[in-house]
């Protein structure tokens, strides 16, 4: 550190020292030897001081819950006779439909068992991954998965996932849709105003 002393506002003396004790000694010396008030300023500086820096991965409790299923309290039974475990709190905070199901005294709130028989395990798993904050990589999924997630998101009113899947399905190349899927989607979205773009796309594919 550096210690500056200004005597009688007429001169400046610079003294470099380390620690508080040398500063105290200097003040005593000058006070005893000078017949006037002493005005001083102190600047503190550190050289060569380096805080340890490490590469830390930001802790994400939701992802930890997803990967380890700690204290899981809910089971989802899928259409292909599989069971997927999860947390009621995550379902309830992601979907107002599931919130009502789990808090209104319905059988699901008591048993912790939810029937999703119209959905395959892979769709349920991907939907849960989205609820837990994981990247679902929409641009990489096939059209069947995108359609399944679109229908799931609409059913359970997961708005952000519904918009993401609507865009994903809309921008899929026409040749990736078989006629069975086209007809299924057309009749599914026919009365859903928010999915009008998908209906128009299916109509275009059928005309061609």
N, C-alpha and C positions, 0 to 999 in steps of 0.2 A: 504494500500500500504506500501511498505518498502522503506526506504531511506538510502543509504550507503554513507558514507563520508570517503575519504582516505586523511589524512593530511600528506603532505610532502612525500608521497609514503612510509611512514614508519609505519603507523598504520591505522587501520580501525575501524571506529565507526559505529555501526548499530543503526538506529533509526526507529521505526515504528510509522507512523502517518497517518492521514486521511485528504485528501483535500490539496489544493495548499497553503493555508495561513500558516499552520504550517511549511511547507518546506521553505517558504520565511523567516519566523521568525528565523528558525535555521540557514539559510545562513547569515542573518544579525549578529547573535550572534557570529558565528565562524569567520566571516570576521573582526569584531571589536576586537575579542580577540586573533587572530592569526596574527603573523607578517610575514606570508608567503602566497604564493598562495594556493588557495584551489581547489583541484581536487575532483570532486564528480560524482557519477553515481546514476541514479534513476531507480528503477524497479517498474513497476506498476502491481498490481495484484488485482483481484476481487474474493472475496470468497462469496459463498452463493448466487450468482447471477444466476437466472434462467429465461431464456426467455420463454414467454408463447408459448406453442406448442399445436396446435389444429389439428385435422384430417380434412384436406381440400380435397375435391374432385376436381381433375383437371378440369378446365372449358374447355369444348369442344364446340366451336361455331357451328360446323357442326351438332352435335347431337341435339343442341338446335333448330337449324333451322328445323331439321327433325321432332322433337317432336311437335314443335309449329307452323311450317310452316309460320314463320314470313316473311312478304312481298313476299309470293309466287307469281310467275309471269308466271307460265306455268301449263297447264292441259294436262294430258295424258288420252286418251280415249281407253279403253281396249276392248278385244273381247267379254267380257260378259257384255258389256254396262255399265261399271262403269267408274268413273272419278277419277283420282288420281292427286292431286296437288303437285307441286314441284318447284324448282328454275332452271331457264335456266342456270345460272352460274355453278351449280353443274353438270348438264347434260353435258355442254360444256367442263368442265375440266376433265370429266370422260371418254368421248367418242369422238374421232375425227369425227365419223360419225354424231353424234348429234351436234357437233360444226359446221360442215359444213351446216347442216340443219338449224341451228339457226342463221347463220351469212351470208349466201350467197344470201339473198334476197328471199328465198323461202317463201311460205305462212306461214310456221310454225314460222318464225322469226317475222312476222308481227302480227299474231293472238295469238301466245303463246299457240297454240293448236297442239298437236302431236297425230297422229293416230297410235296406236299399236294394231290393231284389231286381229293380230295373236297371241296375248298373253293374258292370263287371268289376272285378277286384282291381284291375289295373287303372280303371278310371277313378275309382274311390281313392286309391293310393295316391294318384297324381293330384286329385282335388285336395286331399289332406296335406300333401307337400306344399301346395300353394297356401293353404290356411296357416301352416307353420312358418311361412315366410321364405320358403326355398324357391329357387329359380326353376320354373317348370320348362324352360327352353322351348317356347312355343314354336319358334321357327324350325325346330328339328323334329317335331312330332308329326306322325302321319295323320291323314285326314280323318280316319276313324276315331282316333284318340281326341282330336280337336272337336269333332262333332259330339262325342260322348261328354266331354267337359263342358261344351256349350250348353247342352241339355241339363246337365247337373247344376251348373251355375245358375241357369234360369230357374230351375225348380226350387233351389234353396236361396234364391235371391242374393247371390254373391256377385254384386254388380261389377266390380272391377275385373273379376275373372270372366264374366259374361262378355264384357266389352273386348277383352283380350282375345277370347276364343272366336268372337264374331269376326274380328279383323283377320285372325289366323285362317278361318274357314273361307272368308271372302277372297283372300289372296292366294289360296291354293289353286294350282293350275286345273283347268276344267277336266283334263284327261285323268286326273287322280280320283275322280268321282265315278263310281259305277252306277248303273241306272237304279239299282235297289236303294242305294244311299241317297241318290237324288230325289227319288219319290218320297222316301222316309222324311228327309229334311223339308221338302216342299210342304207336305201336309202338316208337319210339326210346327213350322213357323208361319203358316198361312194366317192365323189369327193373332199373331204376336207382332204388334206394330213396331216394337224396337228392333225386330229382326227382319225388317222389310228388305234390307239389302241382300240377305241370304235367300229370301224367296225369289227376288229378281234374278239372282245368279242361277238358282236352280231352274227357273223358267227359261233362261237363256240356254242352259245346257240341254234341256229337253227339246227346244226348238232346233238346235243344231243336230 
